Amino acid sequence: MLRVMIGFWAGRAIADTFYVWTTSKAFDSFGEVFGDFYQDWQAVALQLLGLAGAAILLLVPWPRWVFRWINRGEREKARA
């Protein structure tokens, strides 16, 4: 078990060092990326539209509507 733990922590130390190094490099340029992105009104509108679409998918009572649509089709078949 000691060998496993030593290997785990050695690999973890290397991976964590890599993650910290790459994160610091990435965050140096994030300010420019987000600054350019949020100055474009079309990009902001697209993001808001996507959020509204996700909210609609979550908040609409889909099962009730689907079953109502299915039952309507059965009622129309019964009338014919």
TILO-23743 format. One record per atom (N, C-alpha, C): residue number from 1; residue in three letters; atom name; x, y, z. Coordinates in steps of 0.02 Angstrom, whole numbers. Layout:
     i    aa   at       xx       yy       zz
   NUM   ALA   CA        X        Y        Z
...
This chain:
     i    aa   at       xx       yy       zz
     1   MET    N       41      -60        0
     1   MET   CA        0        0        0
     1   MET    C       44       63        0
     2   LEU    N      100       60       32
     2   LEU   CA      145      117       35
     2   LEU    C      169      136      -35
     3   ARG    N      185       86      -76
     3   ARG   CA      208       99     -145
     3   ARG    C      152      132     -186
     4   VAL    N       92      109     -176
     4   VAL   CA       35      138     -212
     4   VAL    C       27      211     -192
     5   MET    N       30      226     -128
     5   MET   CA       23      294     -104
     5   MET    C       79      339     -129
     6   ILE    N      140      314     -130
     6   ILE   CA      196      354     -155
     6   ILE    C      187      369     -229
     7   GLY    N      167      319     -268
     7   GLY   CA      154      330     -339
     7   GLY    C       97      379     -350
     8   PHE    N       44      372     -311
     8   PHE   CA      -13      416     -317
     8   PHE    C        7      488     -303
     9   TRP    N       41      500     -248
     9   TRP   CA       60      569     -230
     9   TRP    C      112      598     -277
    10   ALA    N      157      556     -304
    10   ALA   CA      206      581     -352
    10   ALA    C      170      603     -416
    11   GLY    N      125      561     -440
    11   GLY   CA       87      580     -500
    11   GLY    C       42      640     -488
    12   ARG    N       14      643     -429
    12   ARG   CA      -30      699     -412
    12   ARG    C       10      764     -408
    13   ALA    N       70      762     -381
    13   ALA   CA      111      822     -376
    13   ALA    C      130      848     -445
    14   ILE    N      146      803     -491
    14   ILE   CA      164      823     -559
    14   ILE    C      102      853     -594
    15   ALA    N       46      819     -588
    15   ALA   CA      -15      844     -621
    15   ALA    C      -37      911     -593
    16   ASP    N      -35      918     -526
    16   ASP   CA      -56      981     -496
    16   ASP    C      -10     1038     -516
    17   THR    N       54     1024     -520
    17   THR   CA      102     1076     -542
    17   THR    C       86     1097     -613
    18   PHE    N       71     1049     -656
    18   PHE   CA       52     1066     -725
    18   PHE    C      -12     1107     -728
    19   TYR    N      -62     1088     -688
    19   TYR   CA     -125     1124     -688
    19   TYR    C     -116     1196     -664
    20   VAL    N      -77     1205     -612
    20   VAL   CA      -65     1273     -586
    20   VAL    C      -28     1315     -638
    21   TRP    N       21     1287     -671
    21   TRP   CA       59     1323     -721
    21   TRP    C       15     1342     -780
    22   THR    N      -24     1296     -806
    22   THR   CA      -67     1311     -864
    22   THR    C     -123     1359     -845
    23   THR    N     -149     1354     -785
    23   THR   CA     -202     1399     -764
    23   THR    C     -178     1471     -760
    24   SER    N     -118     1480     -733
    24   SER   CA      -92     1549     -729
    24   SER    C      -81     1578     -798
    25   LYS    N      -59     1536     -845
    25   LYS   CA      -51     1560     -914
    25   LYS    C     -118     1577     -946
    26   ALA    N     -168     1536     -933
    26   ALA   CA     -234     1548     -963
    26   ALA    C     -267     1610     -934
    27   PHE    N     -263     1620     -869
    27   PHE   CA     -297     1677     -839
    27   PHE    C     -265     1743     -856
    28   ASP    N     -203     1742     -880
    28   ASP   CA     -172     1804     -902
    28   ASP    C     -208     1832     -963
    29   SER    N     -235     1789    -1005
    29   SER   CA     -268     1812    -1066
    29   SER    C     -344     1812    -1061
    30   PHE    N     -373     1788    -1008
    30   PHE   CA     -446     1786    -1001
    30   PHE    C     -477     1855     -999
    31   GLY    N     -443     1903     -970
    31   GLY   CA     -469     1971     -966
    31   GLY    C     -482     1999    -1035
    32   GLU    N     -436     1987    -1081
    32   GLU   CA     -444     2012    -1149
    32   GLU    C     -501     1976    -1184
    33   VAL    N     -506     1910    -1174
    33   VAL   CA     -558     1871    -1207
    33   VAL    C     -627     1894    -1184
    34   PHE    N     -638     1899    -1119
    34   PHE   CA     -703     1919    -1094
    34   PHE    C     -718     1992    -1107
    35   GLY    N     -667     2033    -1106
    35   GLY   CA     -677     2104    -1122
    35   GLY    C     -702     2113    -1193
    36   ASP    N     -672     2077    -1240
    36   ASP   CA     -695     2081    -1310
    36   ASP    C     -764     2050    -1318
    37   PHE    N     -778     1997    -1282
    37   PHE   CA     -841     1961    -1289
    37   PHE    C     -899     2003    -1264
    38   TYR    N     -892     2033    -1206
    38   TYR   CA     -948     2069    -1177
    38   TYR    C     -956     2140    -1204
    39   GLN    N     -913     2162    -1247
    39   GLN   CA     -923     2226    -1279
    39   GLN    C     -965     2220    -1342
    40   ASP    N     -973     2159    -1367
    40   ASP   CA    -1013     2146    -1426
    40   ASP    C    -1085     2131    -1405
    41   TRP    N    -1132     2174    -1423
    41   TRP   CA    -1201     2166    -1400
    41   TRP    C    -1233     2104    -1430
    42   GLN    N    -1212     2083    -1489
    42   GLN   CA    -1241     2024    -1520
    42   GLN    C    -1222     1961    -1481
    43   ALA    N    -1161     1959    -1456
    43   ALA   CA    -1140     1901    -1417
    43   ALA    C    -1178     1897    -1351
    44   VAL    N    -1189     1953    -1320
    44   VAL   CA    -1227     1955    -1258
    44   VAL    C    -1299     1934    -1270
    45   ALA    N    -1328     1959    -1326
    45   ALA   CA    -1397     1940    -1343
    45   ALA    C    -1403     1865    -1356
    46   LEU    N    -1353     1837    -1389
    46   LEU   CA    -1354     1765    -1403
    46   LEU    C    -1350     1725    -1338
    47   GLN    N    -1309     1747    -1291
    47   GLN   CA    -1305     1713    -1227
    47   GLN    C    -1371     1717    -1189
    48   LEU    N    -1402     1775    -1189
    48   LEU   CA    -1467     1783    -1155
    48   LEU    C    -1520     1740    -1188
    49   LEU    N    -1519     1735    -1254
    49   LEU   CA    -1566     1693    -1289
    49   LEU    C    -1556     1619    -1271
    50   GLY    N    -1494     1598    -1265
    50   GLY   CA    -1480     1530    -1244
    50   GLY    C    -1504     1516    -1173
    51   LEU    N    -1494     1563    -1128
    51   LEU   CA    -1518     1555    -1060
    51   LEU    C    -1594     1553    -1057
    52   ALA    N    -1627     1594    -1098
    52   ALA   CA    -1700     1592    -1100
    52   ALA    C    -1725     1525    -1127
    53   GLY    N    -1692     1499    -1177
    53   GLY   CA    -1710     1433    -1203
    53   GLY    C    -1703     1378    -1152
    54   ALA    N    -1649     1380    -1114
    54   ALA   CA    -1639     1330    -1061
    54   ALA    C    -1692     1337    -1007
    55   ALA    N    -1710     1399     -990
    55   ALA   CA    -1762     1410     -939
    55   ALA    C    -1829     1384     -964
    56   ILE    N    -1844     1394    -1027
    56   ILE   CA    -1907     1369    -1055
    56   ILE    C    -1909     1293    -1052
    57   LEU    N    -1854     1261    -1070
    57   LEU   CA    -1851     1188    -1068
    57   LEU    C    -1861     1161     -997
    58   LEU    N    -1838     1199     -948
    58   LEU   CA    -1844     1176     -879
    58   LEU    C    -1911     1192     -848
    59   LEU    N    -1941     1248     -866
    59   LEU   CA    -2000     1272     -831
    59   LEU    C    -2067     1252     -862
    60   VAL    N    -2067     1234     -926
    60   VAL   CA    -2130     1216     -959
    60   VAL    C    -2150     1146     -937
    61   PRO    N    -2214     1136     -920
    61   PRO   CA    -2237     1069     -898
    61   PRO    C    -2246     1022     -959
    62   TRP    N    -2191      998     -985
    62   TRP   CA    -2192      957    -1046
    62   TRP    C    -2236      895    -1041
    63   PRO    N    -2233      856     -988
    63   PRO   CA    -2275      795     -986
    63   PRO    C    -2349      811     -993
    64   ARG    N    -2372      863     -960
    64   ARG   CA    -2443      882     -965
    64   ARG    C    -2461      899    -1036
    65   TRP    N    -2419      938    -1070
    65   TRP   CA    -2433      957    -1139
    65   TRP    C    -2430      898    -1187
    66   VAL    N    -2382      855    -1177
    66   VAL   CA    -2375      797    -1222
    66   VAL    C    -2435      750    -1214
    67   PHE    N    -2453      735    -1152
    67   PHE   CA    -2511      691    -1141
    67   PHE    C    -2576      722    -1166
    68   ARG    N    -2583      788    -1159
    68   ARG   CA    -2642      822    -1186
    68   ARG    C    -2644      815    -1262
    69   TRP    N    -2586      821    -1294
    69   TRP   CA    -2582      815    -1367
    69   TRP    C    -2598      743    -1389
    70   ILE    N    -2572      693    -1351
    70   ILE   CA    -2586      624    -1367
    70   ILE    C    -2661      609    -1358
    71   ASN    N    -2690      632    -1304
    71   ASN   CA    -2762      621    -1292
    71   ASN    C    -2805      656    -1344
    72   ARG    N    -2784      713    -1368
    72   ARG   CA    -2822      748    -1420
    72   ARG    C    -2823      707    -1483
    73   GLY    N    -2767      676    -1500
    73   GLY   CA    -2764      634    -1559
    73   GLY    C    -2809      573    -1552
    74   GLU    N    -2812      545    -1492
    74   GLU   CA    -2856      487    -1482
    74   GLU    C    -2930      508    -1486
    75   ARG    N    -2947      567    -1461
    75   ARG   CA    -3016      591    -1464
    75   ARG    C    -3037      603    -1537
    76   GLU    N    -2990      629    -1577
    76   GLU   CA    -3006      641    -1647
    76   GLU    C    -3016      576    -1684
    77   LYS    N    -2978      524    -1667
    77   LYS   CA    -2987      459    -1698
    77   LYS    C    -3054      429    -1679
    78   ALA    N    -3074      440    -1616
    78   ALA   CA    -3138      412    -1593
    78   ALA    C    -3197      446    -1628
    79   ARG    N    -3191      510    -1643
    79   ARG   CA    -3244      546    -1677
    79   ARG    C    -3252      522    -1750
    80   ALA    N    -3196      504    -1779
    80   ALA   CA    -3198      485    -1851
    80   ALA    C    -3225      417    -1864
